[in-house]
Amino acid sequence: MKNKIIVIGAGSWGTALANLLAKNNFDICLIAKDEKVANEINLQKSNNNFLPKIVLSSSLKSATNLALEAADADFIFIVTPSQVTSQLLIEISQLKLKDSVGLVLCTKGLHGDKLQLFHQLIEEILPQKNYAILAGPNFAQEVANETPTITTIASRNKNFAQEVAGLLRNKYFKAEISTEVVAAEVCSIIKNIMAIGCGIVDGLSLGQNAKAALVMQGISEIKILCEKFGSKAEIDNAAGFGDIFLTCASNKSRNNSLGLMIAQGQKTSELLSGDKTYEGAVGAQAIERLAAKLGLRLPLCRAINHILQNGFSVDEVRLQIVDAIVSA
């Protein structure tokens, strides 16, 4: 019997992940919010709004009825924006599921009201379920094009991490395991904030020294948060250094490109009110609130949030970013 796997979220990464699993010969259903998207995937084997020019696996199917499809699922991959993930976890907890079903969280962020990491929310809402965090340098388009890729599967249950990693591994996709769940989540949040900063540095032509200094400050803030959560700050893996390098070094990163546009003088209010979701912007706001709650000094995260929230001029943006790097 093939494992049945549900992937919730038919955006670019959800589609690429579901397509990878379908190619790995599992029974896959990609849950879409929009029936038009589901129909396109089923009938045309494409999802051109989110993953253009990719022919999807003939075995990949899509649906909109989560309750129906999840009833016999062995694994549920959650690939939704952080703003809706909390409510989705509550919805999942109310479904009729297999006792043995495992959860794989691919969402980056904090639960807005309680300022919890999402693994804490899973332990609270779905306490009996095995879960893992998937994080790494995984541009969706490149995974869909079968370029060599690595990711981290982090779980406190090492056997479950191995099981999930085994679902994903193939000739072009490597999945490694970790037991440092907190570090994987903290890295996945702060690396997007760092990427916005790196985009600003590039847009302002501040140079490579400044970018390196900004990255080091971001890593320092990752360590501070991990230690506060009582966790080892494990960054020598795909979820850590790998994802930091990808998002900070490439303007293909959505968050990096946001920083670049801000440095070029585009209004943050207009950029953030558009169709794109910038997880780094959501994360920066949540991290500053968390830092205040825990009594932590995180100058880079604070500066990026202030830049995003206050509509600074380019000169003011320069002052904020330089101060966060040099005065930290």
C-alpha positions as CSV (number, residue, x, y, z in Angstrom):
1,M,0.0,0.0,0.0
2,K,1.3,3.4,-0.9
3,N,1.3,6.1,1.8
4,K,-1.4,8.7,1.2
5,I,0.0,12.2,1.6
6,I,-2.0,15.4,1.8
7,V,-0.3,18.7,1.0
8,I,-2.3,21.7,2.1
9,G,-1.6,24.9,0.2
10,A,-1.4,25.1,-3.6
11,G,1.0,28.0,-3.9
12,S,4.4,27.7,-5.5
13,W,6.1,25.7,-2.7
14,G,3.1,23.5,-1.9
15,T,2.7,22.6,-5.5
16,A,6.5,21.9,-6.0
17,L,6.5,19.8,-2.8
18,A,3.4,17.8,-3.8
19,N,4.8,17.3,-7.3
20,L,8.1,16.0,-5.8
21,L,6.2,13.5,-3.6
22,A,4.0,12.4,-6.6
23,K,7.2,11.7,-8.6
24,N,8.4,9.7,-5.7
25,N,5.4,7.4,-6.3
26,F,3.2,8.2,-3.3
27,D,-0.6,8.8,-3.4
28,I,-0.7,12.6,-3.3
29,C,-3.6,15.1,-3.0
30,L,-2.8,18.8,-3.1
31,I,-5.5,20.8,-1.3
32,A,-6.2,24.1,-3.0
33,K,-8.3,26.9,-1.7
34,D,-9.5,27.9,-5.2
35,E,-11.4,25.4,-7.3
36,K,-10.0,26.9,-10.5
37,V,-6.5,26.0,-9.3
38,A,-7.6,22.5,-8.4
39,N,-9.2,22.0,-11.8
40,E,-6.1,23.3,-13.6
41,I,-3.9,20.9,-11.8
42,N,-6.2,17.9,-12.4
43,L,-7.1,18.7,-16.1
44,Q,-4.0,20.5,-17.4
45,K,-1.3,19.3,-15.0
46,S,-0.1,22.8,-14.5
47,N,-0.4,25.6,-11.9
48,N,0.7,28.5,-14.0
49,N,-0.2,31.3,-11.5
50,F,2.2,29.9,-8.9
51,L,4.6,27.6,-10.7
52,P,4.8,28.7,-14.4
53,K,6.2,26.5,-17.2
54,I,6.2,23.4,-15.1
55,V,4.4,20.2,-16.3
56,L,3.2,18.5,-13.1
57,S,3.3,14.7,-12.5
58,S,0.4,12.8,-14.1
59,S,-0.3,11.1,-10.8
60,L,-0.7,14.4,-8.8
61,K,-4.3,15.2,-8.0
62,S,-5.9,18.2,-6.4
63,A,-9.0,18.8,-4.4
64,T,-10.7,21.5,-2.2
65,N,-12.4,19.3,0.4
66,L,-9.8,18.8,3.1
67,A,-12.0,16.8,5.5
68,L,-12.7,14.2,2.8
69,E,-9.2,13.8,1.6
70,A,-7.5,13.9,5.0
71,A,-9.6,11.1,6.5
72,D,-7.3,8.3,5.3
73,A,-4.1,10.3,5.0
74,D,-0.9,9.0,6.5
75,F,0.9,12.3,6.4
76,I,-0.3,15.9,6.2
77,F,2.2,18.6,4.9
78,I,1.1,22.1,5.9
79,V,2.3,24.7,3.4
80,T,0.2,27.8,4.1
81,P,1.0,31.4,5.0
82,S,1.7,31.9,8.7
83,Q,-1.3,34.2,9.1
84,V,-3.7,31.3,8.5
85,T,-1.8,28.4,9.9
86,S,-3.0,28.7,13.4
87,Q,-6.7,28.4,12.4
88,L,-5.8,25.6,10.0
89,L,-4.3,23.6,12.9
90,I,-7.5,24.0,14.8
91,E,-9.5,22.9,11.8
92,I,-7.2,19.8,11.4
93,S,-7.7,18.9,15.1
94,Q,-11.5,18.8,14.5
95,L,-11.2,16.4,11.5
96,K,-11.7,12.6,11.6
97,L,-8.1,11.4,11.0
98,K,-6.1,8.2,11.4
99,D,-4.6,7.9,14.8
100,S,-1.2,7.4,13.2
101,V,-1.2,10.4,10.9
102,G,1.9,12.6,11.1
103,L,2.2,16.3,10.5
104,V,4.9,18.1,8.6
105,L,5.0,21.9,9.0
106,C,6.5,23.9,6.2
107,T,5.2,27.3,7.4
108,K,7.6,30.0,8.7
109,G,6.4,32.4,11.5
110,L,4.9,32.9,14.9
111,H,1.4,32.5,16.1
112,G,0.3,36.1,16.2
113,D,-1.7,36.3,19.4
114,K,0.3,34.1,21.7
115,L,3.7,34.7,20.0
116,Q,4.3,30.9,20.0
117,L,6.4,29.0,17.6
118,F,4.2,26.8,15.5
119,H,5.6,23.5,17.0
120,Q,4.4,24.8,20.4
121,L,0.9,25.3,18.9
122,I,0.9,21.8,17.4
123,E,1.8,20.3,20.8
124,E,-1.0,22.3,22.4
125,I,-3.7,21.6,19.7
126,L,-2.7,18.2,18.4
127,P,-0.7,16.8,21.4
128,Q,-0.8,13.1,20.3
129,K,0.5,13.6,16.8
130,N,4.0,13.1,15.6
131,Y,5.2,16.3,13.8
132,A,8.3,17.6,12.0
133,I,9.5,20.9,10.7
134,L,10.6,21.1,7.1
135,A,13.1,24.0,6.4
136,G,15.9,24.7,4.0
137,P,17.1,26.4,0.9
138,N,14.2,25.3,-1.3
139,F,13.3,27.7,-4.1
140,A,10.1,26.1,-5.5
141,Q,10.8,26.7,-9.1
142,E,14.2,25.0,-8.9
143,V,12.8,22.0,-7.0
144,A,10.2,21.7,-9.7
145,N,13.0,21.8,-12.3
146,E,14.8,19.0,-10.4
147,T,17.9,20.9,-9.5
148,P,20.0,19.5,-6.7
149,T,18.4,20.6,-3.4
150,I,18.8,19.9,0.3
151,T,16.4,20.4,3.2
152,T,16.2,19.7,6.9
153,I,13.5,17.6,8.6
154,A,13.5,18.5,12.3
155,S,11.6,16.5,14.9
156,R,12.0,15.5,18.5
157,N,11.1,12.0,17.3
158,K,14.1,10.9,15.4
159,N,12.3,7.9,13.8
160,F,9.6,10.1,12.6
161,A,12.1,12.5,11.1
162,Q,13.8,9.6,9.3
163,E,10.4,8.5,8.0
164,V,9.5,11.9,6.6
165,A,13.0,12.4,5.1
166,G,12.5,9.0,3.3
167,L,9.4,10.3,1.6
168,L,11.3,13.2,0.1
169,R,14.7,11.8,-0.9
170,N,15.4,11.1,-4.5
171,K,18.2,11.6,-7.1
172,Y,18.0,15.4,-6.9
173,F,16.5,16.1,-3.5
174,K,18.3,15.3,-0.2
175,A,16.5,15.4,3.1
176,E,18.7,15.4,6.3
177,I,17.3,15.1,9.8
178,S,17.7,17.1,13.0
179,T,16.3,17.0,16.5
180,E,16.6,20.8,17.0
181,V,13.0,21.8,16.3
182,V,13.4,25.3,17.9
183,A,16.5,26.1,15.9
184,A,14.8,25.1,12.6
185,E,11.8,27.3,13.3
186,V,13.8,30.3,14.6
187,C,16.2,30.2,11.6
188,S,13.2,30.0,9.2
189,I,11.7,33.1,10.7
190,I,14.8,35.3,11.1
191,K,16.4,34.4,7.8
192,N,13.6,36.1,6.0
193,I,14.1,39.3,8.1
194,M,17.8,39.1,7.3
195,A,17.0,38.7,3.6
196,I,15.1,42.0,3.7
197,G,18.1,43.6,5.3
198,C,20.4,42.2,2.6
199,G,18.2,43.5,-0.1
200,I,18.3,46.9,1.5
201,V,22.1,46.7,1.7
202,D,22.4,45.8,-2.0
203,G,19.9,48.5,-3.0
204,L,21.8,51.2,-1.1
205,S,25.2,49.9,-2.5
206,L,26.5,49.6,1.0
207,G,28.9,46.8,-0.1
208,Q,29.7,43.2,0.8
209,N,31.3,44.0,4.1
210,A,28.0,45.5,5.3
211,K,26.1,42.5,4.0
212,A,28.4,40.1,5.9
213,A,28.1,42.2,9.0
214,L,24.3,42.1,8.7
215,V,24.3,38.3,8.3
216,M,26.5,37.9,11.4
217,Q,24.2,40.1,13.4
218,G,21.2,38.1,12.2
219,I,23.0,34.8,13.3
220,S,23.7,36.4,16.7
221,E,20.0,37.2,17.1
222,I,19.1,33.6,16.1
223,K,21.4,32.3,18.9
224,I,19.9,34.7,21.4
225,L,16.3,33.5,20.7
226,C,17.3,29.8,20.6
227,E,19.0,30.1,24.0
228,K,15.9,31.9,25.4
229,F,13.8,28.9,24.3
230,G,16.3,26.5,25.9
231,S,17.5,25.1,22.6
232,K,20.9,24.6,20.9
233,A,21.3,27.1,18.1
234,E,22.0,24.6,15.4
235,I,22.8,26.5,12.2
236,D,25.3,24.2,10.4
237,N,22.6,22.5,8.4
238,A,20.1,23.2,5.6
239,A,17.6,24.9,7.9
240,G,20.3,27.1,9.2
241,F,23.2,28.2,7.1
242,G,21.7,26.8,3.9
243,D,18.5,28.7,4.1
244,I,20.3,31.9,5.4
245,F,22.7,31.8,2.4
246,L,19.9,31.3,-0.1
247,T,17.6,34.0,1.0
248,C,20.3,36.5,1.8
249,A,22.4,36.0,-1.3
250,S,19.7,35.9,-4.0
251,N,17.2,38.5,-5.2
252,K,15.1,35.6,-6.4
253,S,14.2,35.5,-2.7
254,R,10.9,37.3,-2.3
255,N,12.0,38.9,1.0
256,N,15.4,40.0,-0.5
257,S,13.6,41.6,-3.4
258,L,11.3,43.5,-0.9
259,G,14.4,45.0,0.7
260,L,15.8,46.0,-2.7
261,M,12.6,47.7,-3.7
262,I,12.5,49.6,-0.4
263,A,16.1,50.8,-0.9
264,Q,15.1,52.0,-4.4
265,G,12.5,54.3,-2.8
266,Q,9.3,52.3,-3.3
267,K,6.7,52.8,-0.6
268,T,6.5,50.0,1.9
269,S,2.8,50.5,2.4
270,E,2.2,49.9,-1.3
271,L,4.5,46.9,-1.4
272,L,3.0,45.2,1.6
273,S,-0.6,45.8,0.5
274,G,-0.2,43.9,-2.8
275,D,-0.9,40.3,-3.6
276,K,2.4,38.9,-2.5
277,T,2.9,37.7,1.1
278,Y,6.3,38.7,2.5
279,E,6.9,36.4,5.4
280,G,9.8,38.5,6.6
281,A,7.5,41.5,7.1
282,V,5.1,39.4,9.2
283,G,8.0,37.8,11.0
284,A,9.7,41.1,11.9
285,Q,6.6,42.5,13.5
286,A,6.1,39.3,15.5
287,I,9.7,39.0,16.5
288,E,9.9,42.6,17.8
289,R,6.8,41.9,19.9
290,L,8.3,38.6,21.2
291,A,11.6,40.4,22.0
292,A,9.7,43.0,24.1
293,K,7.8,40.3,25.9
294,L,11.0,38.3,26.7
295,G,13.2,41.3,27.4
296,L,15.6,40.6,24.6
297,R,17.6,43.1,22.5
298,L,17.4,42.2,18.8
299,P,18.5,45.3,17.0
300,L,18.4,43.9,13.4
301,C,14.9,42.5,13.7
302,R,13.8,45.8,15.4
303,A,15.3,48.0,12.6
304,I,13.8,46.0,9.8
305,N,10.4,46.1,11.5
306,H,10.7,49.9,12.0
307,I,11.6,50.3,8.3
308,L,8.6,48.3,7.2
309,Q,6.1,50.0,9.6
310,N,7.1,53.6,9.4
311,G,7.5,54.4,5.7
312,F,11.0,55.9,6.1
313,S,12.7,57.8,3.3
314,V,15.7,56.2,1.7
315,D,18.1,58.3,3.8
316,E,16.3,57.2,7.0
317,V,16.4,53.6,5.8
318,R,20.2,53.9,5.4
319,L,20.5,55.3,9.0
320,Q,18.4,52.5,10.4
321,I,20.2,49.7,8.7
322,V,23.7,51.0,9.4
323,D,22.9,51.6,13.0
324,A,21.5,48.0,13.3
325,I,24.8,46.6,11.9
326,V,27.4,48.9,13.5
327,S,25.8,49.7,16.9
328,A,24.6,46.2,17.7
